[in-house]
Amino acid sequence: MTISIDAKPHLLPVGRPSFLKQMEKINTEVDAVLAIRLTNFDRIQDLLGYEAAQDILYFMQEIIKRTAPQSQSRVARVAESTFALPLTQLQNEGHAKLAAMKFIRLAEEPFVWHDHNILAKFAVGISKVKNKSGDASEKLRQAELGLSTAVVSKEKFAVYTDIVSDQITRYWQLEDQLHRAIEMDEMELHYQPKIDIQHDRVYGAEALIRWHSSKFGQVFPDEFISIAEESGQIADMSRWVLKTAFRDAENWSRFQQGVSVAINISASVLKDPDFLYYVESAAAIWGMPLERCTIEITESELMCNPESTIAILEKLKEKNIRISIDDFGTGYSSLAYLKDIPADEIKIDKSFVLGMAEDLGKREIVRTIIALSHSLGYKVVAEGVEDLTTLEILHLQGCDIVQGYYFAKALPKKFFYPWLEDWKSLDKWIELHS
């Protein structure tokens, strides 16, 4: 969807009190309320500026009106990036879900703004349907709790239930505990080996953060990393990861020379003007050569604002820091940008690697990515290697580096050191694990 900027759009002002007042007048007619949020509003505004974010909100507003034409005059903006839509004449919950899916279908097409491709992300919350006894504020509250559940669970929409309240309570409690997790020594890094199969050596390891909460036990990264992003804690967490990974990696030279460490960094952290300073400072503290550091950024985050991100990556490259494009093949890469990315390696998403031994289509996709990457001067990393057959196919296709459960899962530091010490050669590993 292309955004025209010829005419100044009329974006509704934030008006929560007026929406509730309007709702009270028609409350008995309203069968459900949808709460709809642009979930990556802050990122769009940070990367492209205020005008871009406001224009995206305007088009979001217009799509909501098209979702339920009979209710378009009742659409309201109840928070900076959240709209509310009252629905009438619903037969059941399924009709409310259809309305949510209609909005998502209309809105999920990438926006083009000043030649920028913007992947806007949305979530929808649905209040209880045909809850005639609930007042206007209660229906909106339910819709917003459903919205929070959709955001937390990374679903496109969620319907409010009594269970939702428990899920949101957990989210808030985790966010609160996360503030103290590092100082309470609850965070730990695990390392998954990366093997250079063309030169028969341990190339490096990817650092993966783990959280064992004293209150909740093991909390999975898919849950707490999104909380860190949304609550603004991701920067402090990333700085801790840098310091810890460099400290641990410097000790690896006792077992294998030249082993690098790869660290996942989000676009919001990467754009911090002080990010390069944090990397250099952490490396200096532990005497870690920057050429043994790899920064991984996902393809989708790279393409959110490619020109700006490429400029930042070029500064990192000037310091000999290696760049890896993670989850390649799952985003919206443009070949026009791909040739200009100052990367060292392309990391094929494991969804293409898993099962490629049996799936000829996946095998051909992987072969094509390897050939394209090599033609542009990039090394290729394949993640998700879990068996010898897949390893052999990747070797024949010319893949440079692999990682996956065939070699090891992500290991705590105390187990990664022995693994590194025991490594002899690829042939020896295959012999021992056949």
N, C-alpha and C positions, 0 to 999 in steps of 0.2 A: 504494500500500500504506500503510495507516494503522498507525502504531506505537502500541500501547496501553502506557500507563505505569502501569496499575493494579497490575500485579505486577512485582516486581523481577526482571529477567531474569538468568539465570545465564550470564555470559560466561566462556568458557574463559580461564584465565590463560595468559600466554606460557610455553610449555614446549617449547622446541626440543630440549634434551637428552633429555627423556622421550619425545618423538616418535621421535627417532632410535633410542632403545633399543627402543621398541616395534616399529619398522620392521625392526630386525635380526632379530627373532624370526619375522617373516613375509616376509622379504625375497624369498625364492624364489617366493612367491605373488603378489607385487606386480608388475603389468605396466607400470604408469606411475604417476607422482605429478603431481597438479595443485597449483600454487602460485597462490593467488587473493588479490588485494590490492584494498582500497578505496583507489583512487589519489588521491582528493581528501579523504582523512581529515584532513590538517592544516588544510585550508581550512574544512571543516565545524566542526572544533574551534575554530578561530580566530573564526569568525563566530557560531556558535551555542553554543559552550561544550563542556566535557568530557562532560556528561551526554548531550547529543545525539549526539556522536561514539561514545560507548560503546553507546548504544541501537542505532545504525545497525550497529555491529559485531556486536551480538547477533543482529539479524535476518539479517545476512549469514551468520553462523554457522549459523542454522537453515535458510536456503535451501541452503547447501552440503550439509547433511545430507539434504535432500530430493533433491538432485542424484543421489546414489548411496546409496539406503537400505541396501544391503548393507554399505556401508563407513562408515555414519554414526558408529559407535562409535570409528572410527579418525581422525576429524577432529581436527586439532590446530591451535593458534594458535602459529605459529613466529616471529612478530614482532608488533609493536604492531598493525599493520593488515593482516597477512598470515596466511592459513590454508593448511594443507597437507591434501590429500586423497589417500590411496593408492587406486589402482583395481586391481581384480582381474578375472579372467575376461574380459579383452579379447581380441578376435580380431585386431585390427590398429589402426593409428594412427587410422583413421577413427572407431573407437568412442571413443577418448579425446577427439577433437575434438567428438563428439556430446555427451559429458558436459560439456565446457566450454561449448558452445552452450546446453545445457539450463540451466546455472547462469545464464548471461547473460540468457536469455529470462525466467527467473523473477525476476531481480534488477533488470532495467532499468526497471521501473515506478517512477515517482517516489514517494518516501516522504513521508508527512504526519506531522510531529512537532510537537505543540503549535501546530497551525494553520500551521506552516511547510511549504512544499513544498520538499523536498530532493531534488535530482537527484544521487544517489550514482553515482559512476563506478568501474567495476571493470576489471581486466585479469587474464588467466589465462595462466600458463605451463605447458607440458606437457613432461615429460621424454621421453627416448627411450622408445619403446614396446617391451616384451618384451626389455629389456636385462637378462637374467638375471645377467650377470656383474658388473653394477655393484652396489656396496654401497649401503646406505641413504643415507649422506651424499652419495654421488655422484648418486643419483637426485634428491635434494632440490636439490642444487646445479644440476643440469640444469634442473629445473623453475623455479628462481628466475632462471636466466639466460634461459630462455624468457619468463618474466614481465617481466624488464627489457627484453627486445626488444619485447614487446607495448607496454609503456609508452612506450619511445622512439619506436617507429614509429606510435604512436597506433592500434594495432589492438586488437581485443577479446581476442584470444588469439594465442599463437605457440608453435610446437613447437620444442624445442631441436634444433639441428643444429650441426655443426662451424662453419658460417658464423656462427652466433649469437655465438660467442665473439669473432669479429672485430668484429661490430657493437657489442657491449658495450664492447670495448676502445676503439673509436672514441668512443663516448659518454663514457667516463671521460676520454679524452684531450681531447676538446672541452671538457668541464667544467673541466679543469685549465687549458687555454689561455684559456678565457673569463675567468678571474680576472684575467688580464693584458691582455686585449684593449683595454680603454679606455686604460690607461696607455701601451700600445705604439702608440696612435693607429691601431688597426685598425678601429675603428667609424666609420661615416659615416651621415649622414642624407640620404635622398632625399625629394623633395617632389612629390606629385601634385596638380595644380591642381584646384580646385573652382570651378565656374562657376555664377553666379546667372543662370539663363536667363530669369527673369521681369523682371529689371532690367538685363540685358546688362552684366555686370561680372564681374571676377575676385573671387570671394567670399573665397577662402582657399586653403590647401593642407594636405594631410595629411602629417605627418612620418612616414616609415617607415625603420626602422633597418636597416642593412646591415653585414655583417661580412666583411672580406677578411682571412682568417687567414694569417699568414706561413708556417704549417706546413701548413694544409689547403686554402688557396686560398679561393674564395668559399663561404661556409657560408650556407645559406638560412635565413630567419627561422623557418620552420616547425620547423626542427631546433633552432636555438640558443635560441629564446625559451622553449621548453618546458624545456630544460636549465636556463636561468636561473631559471625558476619553481621547479623541483624542487630546485635546489641553493641557493636563497635569495639568488641574485645579482640578482634582478629589481629590487629596490629601488634598488641602486646604479646599475643600468643606466637605470632610469626617471629618476633625478635627473640623470644625464648627458644624457639626451634632452631634458629640460626646459630645462637651461641652454643646450644647443646650439641647440635650436629657437628659443628666445627671442632668442638672439644673431643668428641668421640672419634671423628674421622682422622684426626691427627695421630691417634694411637694406632690406626690400622697399618701404618707404614712398618710397624714391627713385624707384621705377618706377610703383607704383600705391598710392593712398591707401587705408587701412582694411583691408588684406588680413590675414585672420586665419590662425592656425596651429592645426591639430588634432593632438592627441597621444593615442595609445592608452594607457590605463592599466588595469592588471589590478585585480581586486577586492582582492587581497592588499596591493597598494601603496596603493590608495585608503583602506583602513581604518587605515593608519598614522596615529596621532594627529598626527604632525608633517608630514603630506602638504601641508596647506594652507600651512604655513610654508615648505616647500621651493618651492612654486609662487610664493608672494609674493616670496621671496628671489631666485629666479632672474629673475623679472620686474623686480625693482628694480635688479638688477645691470646689466641691459641697457636699462632704461628702457622696457620693454614694457608697454603698457596691458593690464590684465587682461581688459578686454572684447574684446580681440582674441585671446584664448586659448580654445580649445575642448577640453574633455576628453571623449574617447570611451571608453565602457564598453560591452561587449557585452551584449546582451539576456539571455543565459544566465547571465552572472555577476551581473547586476543582480537576477535572480530567485532566486539562491541564498539570499539573505537580504534581501528587498526592504525591510523596515522600516528595518533598520540602514543599508542603502546609501542609501535615500532621505534619511535624516537627514543623512548626509555630503554628499550632493549639494546639499541645501538650504543648507548652510554655504558651499559653493563659489558657489552662485548669489548669496548675500548679498554676495559680493565681485565680482559682475558677470562671473564666469567662465561661459562658455557650456558647456552639457552636451549631448552627442549620444549617442543610444542606437544602438549599432552592430549590424550583422548582424540587423536586425529581421526577424522572420518565421521565424527558424530556432530560436528558443528556446521557452520555456514561459510566455510573458507571460500574465498574468491581466488582463482588462479592468478589473477592480476596482482593480488597482494602476496600470495605464497612465494613468488620469486623474489620479493623484496624483504621478506622477513629475515632478520639477522640471526637465524637460528643455526645451531650445530646439529641438532637431531630432531627427527619427527618420530613421535611415539604412537604406534598404531594401537587403537583402542582394543581392549581384550575381547569385546563383543565380536570382532572379526576373526580373532585368533582362536578363541574357544570353538571347537568343533570343525575347524577348517580341514582336518584330516579326512572327514567324511563329506563335507559340504564343498563341492567344486566351485560354487559361486563365491563363497568366502575366500577360498584359495586364490581365485582370480583377482578379487578385490585387493587382497594383500600383495599379490605379485605386482599389480599395477601401482599401488602406493610405493612399494620399494623402488620400482623402476623410475617413477616420477621423482621421488625424493633424491635418488642418486644422480639423476640428470641435473638437479638443481644444486648439487653439492652437499646434501644433508646425509648424515648417517641415519639409520633406521633402527628403532628399538621396538620389539614386539613384546607386549605384556600379556600374561595369561597362558604361558606355555606350561602345560600340565602333563605332557606325555612325550615319549621319545619320537613317535611318528611325526608329531607337529614340529618338534625340534629339527628333525631331518629335512622336512619340507622347507622350513624357513632357511636352513643352511643352503639348500640347493637353490632357493630363490635369491640368495645373496643378502639376506638380512644380516645386519652387523651385530646387534646386541639383543639379548633376550632376558626376560625375567618371568618368574612364575613358580608355581608349586612344585614343578618337576625338580627344581633346584632347592627351593626353600620358601616357606611362607615368611612373612615379615617377622624377624627375630628380635627379642630383647637384646640389649647390648651384651649382657653376660653370656648369651648363646651365640651371638654373631661373631664374637672374637674367636671361639673355638672352630666355628664353621670356616672362617677365613683362614685360620692356621692349618686346617685339615685339607684345604683345596690343593690338588696336585695338577690335574689337567682335565680337559673335557672328556677325553677317552677313558681316563681312570674313573671319572664320575659315572659315565655310561656303564662301564663294566661293573661297578659296585651296585648300580641301581637298576640293572636289567633283570 
